[in-house]
Amino acid sequence: MATHTSTVFTPDTVPQAPEDPLFGLMAAYRKDTFEKKVDLGIGAYRDDNAKPWVLPVVQKVFNADERLRKDPNLNHEYLPIAGLADFTSAAQKLILGPHSHAIKDKRVASFQTISGTGAVHLGARFLSDFYKRPESQPVYFSSPTWANHHQIFSKAYLPINSYPYFSTSTKGLDFEGMRSAIDQAPKGSIILLHVCAHNPTGVDPTREQWVEIAKVVRARNHFPFFDCAYQGFASGNLENDAWAVRYFVDQGFELCVAQSFAKNIGLYGERAGAFHFVTGAASDAEQTIGRIAYQLAIIQRSEI
């Protein structure tokens, strides 16, 4: 019988953390025995009986399982640190466009990640380690934003702040408040921007407003960090929903994009995501992105 030993991990050193509100709601829903209960928690595809609904395109892949098993290239060997090249290449083209000059110029580094959370984390860790912030410039989120943004960037030891976003009076975008706050942020701050179908408000800037946002970000020498979890949800068109990212890239911004396929393809449990870093179109862009990719790989290998 083991000798009784007191733990060194007392409540003073490891306090009880509060339950995650969203996943706590999911657990409460599962425990509820009420027949007419309705799940208003995590946004996920459901059929008329509130059962999980698998998209036809995903079901088609599942049905091709036998063909996949016979594919000699699927041998369960270790993938490269950056992930499956076919996947990251397709993810690149989906968000940056199949004719993206950044892709053609080989100034994009892409990594397969554990959904959007892993992608945001990878970007946060890289910026925490390598983005020069002599005045401890913070990361600016929209108010409100996806709750996990706060935890991810805080755990990466980056200070956080916010810019106005949703107007409770108009039920729309507080564009002037947003633009003004970004303009007043310390030069060189990190500005996190939702690509489309803003979480949690669903309110997005117009293309004209995105142009103005880009001007302010450029004038203040900020670093844009795009988070894309709902491409295709805002307009029903994948190309339209990626417009903001592609515009910033065309304007020559150095930026990064966290990309999730949990919602728009319904791959929740598969944790499918990607992270992309785009460097500027300088003469040494290939060398620059090579160095960045190497450091991202070290973070990916050691943490994920």
C-alpha positions as CSV (number, residue, x, y, z in Angstrom):
1,M,0.0,0.0,0.0
2,A,1.4,3.4,-1.0
3,T,2.6,5.7,1.8
4,H,0.4,8.7,2.3
5,T,2.1,11.8,0.9
6,S,0.8,15.4,0.8
7,T,0.7,17.0,-2.6
8,V,2.9,20.0,-3.4
9,F,0.2,21.2,-5.8
10,T,-2.0,22.8,-3.1
11,P,-4.9,25.1,-3.9
12,D,-2.5,28.0,-3.2
13,T,-0.2,26.9,-6.0
14,V,-2.8,25.4,-8.4
15,P,-6.1,27.2,-7.8
16,Q,-9.4,25.8,-9.2
17,A,-9.9,27.4,-12.6
18,P,-13.3,28.5,-13.7
19,E,-15.1,26.3,-16.1
20,D,-15.0,27.4,-19.7
21,P,-18.4,29.0,-20.2
22,L,-19.1,27.5,-23.7
23,F,-17.9,23.9,-22.9
24,G,-19.6,24.1,-19.6
25,L,-22.9,24.9,-21.3
26,M,-22.3,21.9,-23.6
27,A,-21.8,19.6,-20.5
28,A,-24.9,21.0,-18.9
29,Y,-26.9,20.4,-22.1
30,R,-25.8,16.7,-22.2
31,K,-26.7,16.2,-18.6
32,D,-30.2,17.8,-18.9
33,T,-32.9,15.2,-19.2
34,F,-35.6,17.5,-20.5
35,E,-37.0,16.2,-23.8
36,K,-37.5,19.5,-25.5
37,K,-34.1,21.0,-24.6
38,V,-32.3,23.1,-27.3
39,D,-28.6,23.4,-27.7
40,L,-27.7,27.1,-28.2
41,G,-24.0,26.6,-27.4
42,I,-21.3,26.0,-30.0
43,G,-22.4,26.7,-33.6
44,A,-22.4,23.4,-35.4
45,Y,-24.3,21.9,-38.3
46,R,-27.5,20.0,-37.1
47,D,-30.3,18.3,-38.9
48,D,-34.0,18.7,-38.2
49,N,-33.7,16.3,-35.2
50,A,-30.8,18.3,-33.7
51,K,-28.4,15.5,-34.6
52,P,-24.9,16.3,-36.1
53,W,-25.2,16.8,-39.9
54,V,-22.2,15.8,-42.0
55,L,-21.7,18.0,-45.1
56,P,-22.2,16.0,-48.4
57,V,-18.6,16.8,-49.5
58,V,-17.3,15.4,-46.2
59,Q,-19.5,12.4,-46.5
60,K,-18.2,11.8,-50.0
61,V,-14.6,11.6,-48.6
62,F,-15.8,9.2,-45.9
63,N,-17.4,7.0,-48.5
64,A,-14.1,6.9,-50.4
65,D,-12.4,5.4,-47.4
66,E,-11.6,2.1,-49.2
67,R,-9.9,4.0,-52.0
68,L,-7.9,6.0,-49.5
69,R,-6.8,2.9,-47.7
70,K,-5.4,1.5,-51.0
71,D,-3.5,4.7,-51.8
72,P,0.2,3.8,-51.5
73,N,1.1,7.3,-50.5
74,L,-1.0,7.0,-47.3
75,N,1.5,5.0,-45.2
76,H,1.0,6.6,-41.8
77,E,4.6,7.8,-41.8
78,Y,5.5,11.0,-40.0
79,L,4.5,14.1,-41.9
80,P,7.0,17.1,-42.2
81,I,6.8,19.5,-39.3
82,A,4.8,21.9,-41.4
83,G,2.2,19.2,-42.1
84,L,0.7,17.6,-45.2
85,A,2.0,19.7,-48.1
86,D,-1.2,19.0,-50.3
87,F,-3.3,20.3,-47.4
88,T,-1.3,23.5,-46.6
89,S,-1.0,24.3,-50.3
90,A,-4.8,24.0,-50.8
91,A,-5.4,26.1,-47.7
92,Q,-3.0,28.8,-49.0
93,K,-4.9,29.1,-52.2
94,L,-8.3,29.1,-50.5
95,I,-7.5,32.1,-48.3
96,L,-4.9,34.0,-50.5
97,G,-6.4,33.1,-53.9
98,P,-5.2,30.6,-56.6
99,H,-3.4,33.4,-58.5
100,S,-1.9,35.1,-55.4
101,H,1.4,36.9,-56.2
102,A,2.6,36.1,-52.7
103,I,2.3,32.4,-53.4
104,K,3.9,32.7,-56.8
105,D,6.8,34.7,-55.3
106,K,7.3,32.0,-52.7
107,R,6.9,34.4,-49.8
108,V,4.3,32.5,-47.8
109,A,5.1,30.0,-45.1
110,S,2.2,27.7,-44.2
111,F,1.7,25.1,-41.4
112,Q,-0.9,22.5,-40.6
113,T,-2.3,23.3,-37.2
114,I,-4.7,21.9,-34.6
115,S,-7.7,23.9,-35.9
116,G,-7.9,27.7,-35.5
117,T,-6.8,27.6,-31.9
118,G,-3.5,26.0,-32.8
119,A,-3.1,28.5,-35.7
120,V,-3.7,31.5,-33.4
121,H,-1.4,30.0,-30.8
122,L,1.4,29.4,-33.3
123,G,1.2,33.0,-34.6
124,A,1.0,34.4,-31.0
125,R,4.1,32.5,-29.9
126,F,6.1,33.6,-33.0
127,L,5.2,37.2,-32.5
128,S,6.0,37.0,-28.8
129,D,9.4,35.7,-29.6
130,F,10.4,37.6,-32.7
131,Y,8.2,40.7,-33.3
132,K,10.1,43.7,-31.9
133,R,7.9,45.7,-29.5
134,P,10.3,48.2,-27.8
135,E,7.4,49.8,-26.0
136,S,5.6,46.5,-25.2
137,Q,3.0,47.3,-27.7
138,P,-0.1,45.2,-27.1
139,V,-2.3,43.0,-29.2
140,Y,-5.6,44.8,-30.0
141,F,-8.8,42.7,-30.2
142,S,-12.2,43.9,-31.3
143,S,-14.7,44.4,-28.4
144,P,-16.2,41.9,-28.2
145,T,-14.1,39.1,-29.7
146,W,-13.8,35.3,-29.6
147,A,-13.2,34.6,-25.9
148,N,-10.3,32.3,-26.5
149,H,-8.2,35.1,-28.1
150,H,-7.6,36.5,-24.6
151,Q,-6.3,33.2,-23.2
152,I,-4.1,32.4,-26.2
153,F,-2.3,35.7,-26.3
154,S,-2.0,36.0,-22.6
155,K,-0.4,32.6,-22.4
156,A,2.0,33.8,-25.0
157,Y,2.9,36.7,-22.7
158,L,1.6,39.4,-25.0
159,P,-0.3,42.3,-23.4
160,I,-3.8,42.8,-24.7
161,N,-6.1,45.7,-25.4
162,S,-9.2,46.3,-27.4
163,Y,-10.8,48.6,-30.0
164,P,-14.5,49.4,-30.2
165,Y,-16.3,47.3,-32.7
166,F,-20.0,46.7,-32.2
167,S,-22.4,49.5,-31.7
168,T,-25.3,48.6,-29.3
169,S,-27.3,51.5,-30.6
170,T,-27.1,50.8,-34.3
171,K,-26.6,47.0,-34.0
172,G,-23.9,47.4,-36.6
173,L,-20.2,48.3,-36.8
174,D,-18.8,51.2,-34.8
175,F,-16.4,52.0,-37.7
176,E,-15.4,55.4,-36.4
177,G,-14.6,54.1,-33.0
178,M,-12.7,51.2,-34.5
179,R,-10.7,53.3,-36.9
180,S,-9.9,55.9,-34.2
181,A,-8.7,53.4,-31.7
182,I,-6.4,51.7,-34.2
183,D,-5.1,55.1,-35.1
184,Q,-4.4,56.0,-31.5
185,A,-2.8,52.6,-30.7
186,P,1.0,52.7,-30.1
187,K,2.9,52.5,-33.4
188,G,3.8,48.9,-34.2
189,S,0.9,47.3,-32.3
190,I,-0.5,43.9,-33.4
191,I,-4.1,44.4,-34.7
192,L,-6.2,41.2,-34.7
193,L,-8.9,41.3,-37.4
194,H,-11.7,38.9,-38.1
195,V,-11.7,38.1,-41.8
196,C,-15.5,37.7,-42.1
197,A,-18.6,36.6,-40.1
198,H,-17.2,38.3,-37.0
199,N,-17.3,36.2,-33.9
200,P,-19.5,36.8,-31.9
201,T,-21.4,39.7,-33.6
202,G,-21.6,38.6,-37.2
203,V,-21.0,42.3,-38.2
204,D,-18.3,42.9,-40.9
205,P,-16.7,46.0,-42.4
206,T,-17.6,46.8,-46.0
207,R,-14.9,46.7,-48.6
208,E,-14.6,50.5,-48.5
209,Q,-14.2,50.3,-44.7
210,W,-11.5,47.7,-45.1
211,V,-9.6,50.0,-47.4
212,E,-9.7,52.7,-44.7
213,I,-8.6,50.2,-42.0
214,A,-5.7,49.3,-44.2
215,K,-4.7,52.9,-44.5
216,V,-4.6,53.4,-40.7
217,V,-2.8,50.2,-40.1
218,R,-0.2,51.3,-42.7
219,A,0.2,54.8,-41.3
220,R,0.7,53.5,-37.8
221,N,3.1,50.7,-38.9
222,H,0.9,48.1,-37.1
223,F,1.1,44.3,-37.8
224,P,-2.1,42.8,-39.0
225,F,-3.1,39.3,-37.7
226,F,-6.1,37.9,-39.4
227,D,-8.3,35.2,-37.9
228,C,-10.5,33.3,-40.3
229,A,-12.9,30.7,-39.0
230,Y,-16.0,31.3,-41.2
231,Q,-14.8,31.8,-44.8
232,G,-17.9,31.2,-46.9
233,F,-20.4,31.9,-44.1
234,A,-20.7,35.7,-44.4
235,S,-21.6,36.0,-48.1
236,G,-21.9,32.3,-49.2
237,N,-18.9,32.9,-51.5
238,L,-15.4,31.8,-50.5
239,E,-13.8,34.4,-52.7
240,N,-15.8,37.3,-51.4
241,D,-15.2,36.4,-47.8
242,A,-11.4,36.3,-48.3
243,W,-11.4,39.8,-49.9
244,A,-9.9,41.6,-46.9
245,V,-6.9,39.3,-46.5
246,R,-6.2,39.4,-50.3
247,Y,-6.5,43.2,-50.3
248,F,-3.9,43.6,-47.5
249,V,-1.6,41.2,-49.2
250,D,-1.9,43.1,-52.5
251,Q,-1.1,46.3,-50.6
252,G,2.2,44.8,-49.6
253,F,1.5,44.2,-45.9
254,E,3.5,41.7,-44.0
255,L,0.9,39.7,-42.1
256,C,-0.3,36.3,-40.8
257,V,-3.5,34.4,-41.0
258,A,-5.0,31.8,-38.7
259,Q,-7.4,29.5,-40.6
260,S,-9.9,27.0,-39.2
261,F,-12.0,24.4,-41.1
262,A,-14.1,23.4,-38.1
263,K,-17.1,25.5,-38.9
264,N,-17.2,26.0,-42.7
265,I,-16.5,22.4,-43.5
266,G,-17.9,20.9,-40.3
267,L,-14.6,19.2,-39.3
268,Y,-15.0,19.9,-35.6
269,G,-13.5,16.7,-34.2
270,E,-10.8,16.5,-36.8
271,R,-9.2,19.8,-35.6
272,A,-8.3,20.9,-39.1
273,G,-6.6,24.3,-39.4
274,A,-3.7,26.1,-41.0
275,F,-1.4,29.1,-40.2
276,H,0.1,31.3,-42.9
277,F,2.8,33.9,-42.7
278,V,3.1,36.3,-45.6
279,T,6.2,38.5,-45.9
280,G,6.6,41.7,-48.0
281,A,7.6,41.7,-51.6
282,A,11.3,42.6,-51.0
283,S,14.2,41.4,-53.1
284,D,15.2,39.0,-50.3
285,A,11.6,37.8,-49.6
286,E,12.5,34.1,-50.2
287,Q,15.4,34.3,-47.7
288,T,13.2,36.1,-45.2
289,I,10.3,33.6,-45.4
290,G,12.8,30.8,-45.1
291,R,14.1,32.1,-41.8
292,I,10.6,32.7,-40.5
293,A,9.5,29.2,-41.6
294,Y,12.4,27.7,-39.8
295,Q,11.6,29.4,-36.5
296,L,7.9,28.6,-36.9
297,A,8.9,25.0,-37.3
298,I,10.9,25.0,-34.1
299,I,7.8,26.3,-32.2
300,Q,5.6,23.7,-34.0
301,R,8.0,20.9,-33.2
302,S,8.5,21.8,-29.5
303,E,4.9,22.6,-28.6
304,I,2.5,20.9,-31.0
